Amino acid sequence: MEELAVEVSFGSESNKDVYKNTNYPQGRIYLTQHFLVFGDVFDRRNCLFTLHLSTVKKVERLPTSLYGFALALTTHSKIYIKLYLVGLRSDSERFSSVLKSALKNNLANVKNLAPFIQSCYSEYLLAKNKVSGEKISEIPPGGLGILFKFPGNPKELRDRSKMKLWFDLFRIDGRNLSLIKTPMFYKLVRVGLPNRLRGEIWELCCGSMYMRVDNRTEYTNLLEANKDKTSLAIDEISKDLNRSLPEYAAYQDPQGIERLRRVLTAYSWKNPEIGYCQAMNIVVAALLIYMSEEQAYWCLNVLCDRIVPGYYSKTMYGTLLDQRVFESLVAQTMPMLWTHINKFDIQLSVISLPWFLSLYLTSMPLVFAFRILDVFFLQGPKTLFQVALAVLKLNGEQLLQAEDDGTFISILKTYFQTLDQSAHPSSSNPKYAQVTRFQELLVTAFKEFSVIGDDVIEKHRTKHRDSIFQNISTFVKRTELRNLPRTSNFSQDDLSLLYDRFYSIVQSQIAVGGGSLFMDFLAFTTFMTQICDWVEEHPGKDICDKQEKFLKRLFDQWNDDKLGELSLAQLLVGLNNMVEPDLLSSISNFFSLYSVDDNVDREGILTISEDLLYITYPWKEGLLLDSLTESAIENAIADKIYKQQQEKGNSEDEAIPIPTSIDIDKKRIESMQLERYLSAASTFIQRAFEYAQPVEEEPLLKELSVDNTISHNAALNPKTPVVLNLPTFRMVILADETYELFFNKTLRKSIHIDKPVENNTETMRNLRDMFDGLLADGREVAKKVRRRMDSAAHQGPHGDNGSVKSSKSAKTQDEDEERDDDFGVIDIDENDKDLLLGAEAQVLVDPTNNQHANKKQIESFHKAEREASNNTKTAHDTNLIEFET
């Protein structure tokens, strides 16, 4: 983009010196690929234009004595523009060269200019009056108002007089793609647009006209490409079609309804992230009264993307943010009214939300709402705030008498319905008595509240944006979690963490109106890497293929709709099955990954064996410890400490000191765990085939006395097809202590659901770290040492059998004690029971302590109640956004 300081003069081509003796507007000119843009540096309303380069018919260099460089442009609308380039001559030369290249590049677009201006009523108006050289024989396609009449009385609205003023402006300042906006342009917009020109001026003010000229076939192509397709947005559109401005005749007619359907449908395909949202049908219905379908389509794009972003989205974050801004402005400009609103807890944002969301189209009669839209498209969203503040200001005295929401709403509803009545009916001055309430509203909004500009609004938006986004994010999160399938193995905190992790990985923007996002396989791998001990981000070559195959199996199994992406609900259901605490259910869930018709064939058995080897590799390699190994370590430490205690002759009642470090035979422990897991894998595949059933089972004892060839299980024959069913698979797993423990506890503990999203620490720890951790928390070791000392004291120096050692080894005996809760009820000595429950029993029995506890509870309750009372407004503000959404 090129930029240069210039001074400008312009006039009709027939009178090129019309502004010869006037002060030239000064500003900066910008050259882009398709446009030439100028704005007055002091006041843009003095002179502003955006010329599409295809409208420039001629460029010539002018001789000048005052300026070193000057260019003259002639447009297709016969407007003559002089550009006096200010600055270094080299900059002016470069600008001219770039302009020349841009004009050449736009020659291909010139052929599209004629068909486009045929669609502009301004060009038709001048052609019919023989001012334009264009040959336009037919009236350009317009809005539904041509067929069903425009709202309001044309005579009362002085439509013909307004059209004459616009006709004169078009002759002098150009029109459509080459119009120069002068102070007269802004005045004519403010006094109200003529019906026939309203659609064109709207799209010119908001800029959608420039998008329409560069994308002339997009609207029709969208409809054609998605013909007969269905979507959730289309279903929602169909429900709202008959509720769109029902007071206007066109929307009780199939023609008007079908136009509305096509525009909304095209936009839903254009922007599937938004699709269709609340109140969008109201706005488009209003646009179609004055615009063709294509005009309305592009105007809707600009409205949603640039003018009021976030108003029409899944979360309506833009509207909710502006409601908070509006409340701030009310507090700032009308403090007495704001104090009254807070005093009676009147929900102002709930009242004003429809004003902003429907652009006043559902709040006041259409003929007045369209006047508001005239200014809205001219100066942007600040119009909504200025009008809303003026409404409250003009009704301030009555509103101060309202003490509830219903009365507040009733006052404003009555006001909107009487906008055509005199604002001062009892005035003795006839001219003053003729001023209507609507005229008074416009004067108050755009004079008294003219200080509420874009910079003020943006300042307030910046102040409240974070809190609004946080409230919306919290609401959306809570809503989605509430609608998830039941996952009994996750707490609410777990679900919250999983939700955050899911959307952080797929880079969701839930607070700004994004739609539902899904997780592809790459994102799923990242997710599992963060929470599973047996999934690595950069695995070695021998692990990489096995990891990808197993994760792909999980991904495909959990993706029950087979669309190639996982939703949050599908992911949570799958994880819920993996962390199932019930042993038999956990085994069944794993078996279902491989089973077809409740059976696994020979190839499937081999695959299960390989996958079990993969997911147990952290324990097989000694990177992690299972509970059997941890118990062995604790037993070894306890034995060593017990031996030290015996050598020192310490009594049983003394505290047991836990040393900060003890040498552990690392290699021996690693090899023991490795041998167990290798043995488990070998035993699994051997027993799986041993107990598998042939596909066509034959009687193994058939004529055994005669035919000696059938002397073993046919399933062991590699050539015999076999299947493994769930009961047999369970039996094989439960027959091995290591795999039974894996499905009962180890697998579940290896999936860290509660790991914070921000935590980037490695889940894999080295063996020494785990030993130090076991020593740091010496409670379990101390219990084991105490058991040994108690056992020695009860048995005497020689034990029950006269020997120092028990009939069982210390390790075996301790393992039996650890498994008592699995096989029976542990007997508790009454003395130990009283010792454990003594403190609690005293509180439960002693009435003095009870009264004291109750008093404390009551005092705590009253304190909380006072705090809640003091924070009522804070809680109200926090919940307000959720209620509105």
BELQUIHU-V551869 format. One record per backbone hydrogen bond with DSSP energy under -1.0 kcal/mol. NH is the residue of the N-H (numbers start at 1). CO is the residue of the C=O. If there is no record, write none. Layout:
NH & CO
NH & CO
//
This chain:
2 & 31
4 & 29
6 & 27
7 & 84
8 & 25
9 & 82
11 & 80
13 & 78
15 & 12
18 & 15
20 & 17
22 & 19
27 & 6
28 & 39
29 & 4
30 & 37
31 & 2
32 & 35
36 & 51
37 & 30
38 & 49
39 & 28
40 & 47
41 & 26
46 & 43
48 & 181
49 & 38
51 & 36
52 & 177
53 & 34
55 & 52
56 & 53
57 & 74
58 & 74
60 & 72
62 & 70
71 & 83
72 & 60
73 & 81
74 & 58
75 & 79
76 & 55
78 & 75
80 & 11
81 & 73
82 & 9
83 & 71
84 & 7
85 & 69
86 & 5
92 & 88
93 & 89
94 & 90
95 & 91
96 & 92
97 & 93
98 & 94
99 & 95
100 & 96
101 & 97
102 & 98
103 & 99
104 & 100
105 & 101
106 & 102
107 & 104
109 & 106
112 & 109
113 & 110
116 & 112
117 & 113
118 & 114
119 & 116
120 & 117
124 & 120
125 & 121
126 & 122
127 & 123
128 & 124
130 & 127
131 & 126
144 & 288
145 & 289
146 & 143
148 & 144
149 & 145
157 & 153
158 & 155
159 & 154
162 & 158
163 & 159
164 & 160
165 & 161
166 & 162
167 & 163
168 & 164
169 & 165
170 & 166
171 & 167
172 & 168
173 & 169
174 & 170
178 & 175
179 & 176
180 & 173
181 & 48
186 & 182
187 & 183
188 & 184
189 & 185
190 & 186
191 & 187
192 & 189
198 & 194
201 & 197
202 & 198
203 & 199
204 & 200
205 & 201
206 & 202
209 & 203
212 & 208
213 & 209
214 & 210
221 & 217
222 & 218
223 & 219
224 & 220
225 & 221
226 & 222
227 & 224
229 & 226
235 & 231
236 & 232
237 & 233
238 & 234
239 & 235
240 & 236
241 & 237
243 & 240
244 & 241
248 & 245
251 & 248
252 & 249
253 & 250
257 & 253
258 & 254
259 & 255
260 & 256
261 & 257
262 & 258
263 & 259
264 & 260
265 & 261
266 & 262
267 & 263
268 & 264
269 & 265
270 & 266
271 & 267
274 & 271
275 & 271
280 & 277
283 & 279
284 & 280
285 & 281
286 & 282
287 & 283
288 & 284
290 & 287
291 & 287
296 & 292
297 & 293
298 & 294
299 & 295
300 & 296
301 & 297
302 & 298
303 & 299
304 & 300
305 & 301
306 & 302
307 & 302
308 & 303
311 & 308
318 & 310
320 & 316
321 & 317
322 & 318
323 & 319
324 & 320
325 & 321
326 & 322
327 & 323
328 & 324
329 & 325
330 & 326
331 & 327
332 & 328
333 & 329
334 & 330
338 & 334
339 & 335
340 & 336
341 & 337
342 & 338
343 & 339
344 & 340
346 & 341
348 & 346
351 & 347
352 & 348
353 & 349
356 & 352
357 & 353
358 & 354
360 & 355
361 & 358
364 & 360
368 & 365
369 & 365
370 & 366
372 & 368
373 & 369
374 & 370
375 & 371
376 & 372
377 & 373
379 & 375
380 & 376
383 & 380
384 & 381
385 & 381
386 & 382
387 & 383
388 & 384
389 & 385
390 & 386
391 & 387
392 & 388
393 & 389
394 & 390
395 & 391
396 & 393
399 & 395
400 & 396
401 & 398
402 & 399
408 & 404
409 & 405
410 & 406
411 & 407
412 & 408
413 & 409
414 & 410
415 & 411
416 & 412
417 & 413
418 & 415
421 & 418
423 & 435
427 & 424
433 & 429
434 & 430
437 & 421
438 & 419
440 & 436
441 & 437
442 & 438
443 & 439
444 & 440
445 & 441
446 & 442
447 & 443
449 & 444
450 & 447
452 & 449
453 & 451
457 & 453
458 & 454
459 & 455
460 & 456
461 & 457
462 & 458
463 & 459
464 & 460
465 & 461
468 & 464
469 & 465
470 & 466
471 & 467
472 & 468
473 & 469
474 & 470
475 & 471
476 & 472
477 & 473
478 & 474
479 & 475
480 & 476
481 & 477
482 & 478
483 & 479
484 & 481
490 & 487
495 & 491
496 & 492
497 & 493
498 & 494
499 & 495
500 & 496
501 & 497
502 & 498
503 & 499
504 & 500
505 & 501
506 & 502
508 & 503
512 & 509
514 & 509
519 & 566
524 & 520
525 & 521
526 & 522
527 & 523
528 & 524
529 & 525
530 & 526
532 & 528
533 & 750
544 & 540
547 & 543
548 & 544
549 & 545
550 & 546
551 & 547
552 & 548
553 & 549
554 & 550
555 & 551
556 & 552
557 & 553
558 & 554
559 & 555
560 & 558
562 & 559
566 & 519
571 & 567
572 & 568
573 & 569
574 & 570
575 & 571
576 & 572
577 & 573
578 & 574
579 & 575
580 & 577
586 & 582
587 & 583
588 & 584
589 & 585
590 & 586
591 & 587
592 & 588
593 & 590
594 & 591
595 & 591
596 & 599
600 & 724
605 & 601
606 & 602
607 & 603
608 & 604
609 & 605
610 & 606
611 & 607
612 & 608
613 & 609
614 & 610
615 & 611
616 & 612
617 & 614
620 & 616
621 & 617
623 & 618
624 & 618
630 & 626
631 & 627
632 & 628
633 & 629
634 & 630
635 & 631
636 & 632
637 & 633
638 & 634
639 & 635
640 & 636
641 & 637
642 & 638
643 & 639
644 & 640
645 & 641
646 & 642
647 & 643
648 & 644
649 & 645
650 & 645
666 & 664
669 & 665
670 & 666
671 & 667
672 & 668
673 & 669
674 & 670
675 & 671
676 & 672
677 & 673
678 & 674
679 & 675
680 & 676
681 & 677
682 & 678
683 & 679
684 & 680
685 & 681
686 & 682
687 & 683
688 & 684
689 & 685
690 & 686
691 & 687
693 & 723
695 & 721
702 & 699
704 & 701
706 & 703
707 & 703
711 & 709
716 & 713
717 & 714
720 & 717
723 & 693
724 & 600
729 & 725
730 & 726
731 & 727
732 & 728
733 & 729
734 & 730
735 & 731
736 & 733
740 & 736
741 & 737
742 & 738
743 & 739
744 & 740
745 & 741
746 & 741
747 & 742
749 & 745
750 & 746
751 & 748
752 & 531
753 & 751
755 & 752
770 & 766
771 & 767
772 & 768
773 & 769
774 & 770
775 & 771
776 & 772
777 & 773
778 & 776
782 & 778
783 & 779
784 & 780
785 & 781
786 & 782
787 & 783
788 & 784
789 & 785
790 & 786
791 & 787
792 & 788
793 & 789
794 & 790
795 & 791
796 & 792
802 & 799
813 & 809
814 & 810
815 & 811
816 & 812
817 & 813
818 & 814
819 & 815
820 & 817
822 & 819
824 & 820
833 & 829
834 & 830
835 & 831
836 & 832
837 & 833
841 & 837
842 & 838
843 & 839
844 & 840
845 & 841
846 & 842
850 & 846
851 & 847
852 & 848
853 & 849
854 & 850
855 & 851
856 & 852
857 & 853
858 & 854
859 & 855
860 & 856
861 & 857
862 & 858
863 & 859
864 & 860
865 & 861
866 & 862
867 & 863
868 & 864
869 & 865
870 & 866
871 & 867
872 & 869
875 & 871
876 & 872
877 & 873
878 & 874
879 & 875
880 & 876
883 & 879
884 & 880
885 & 881
//
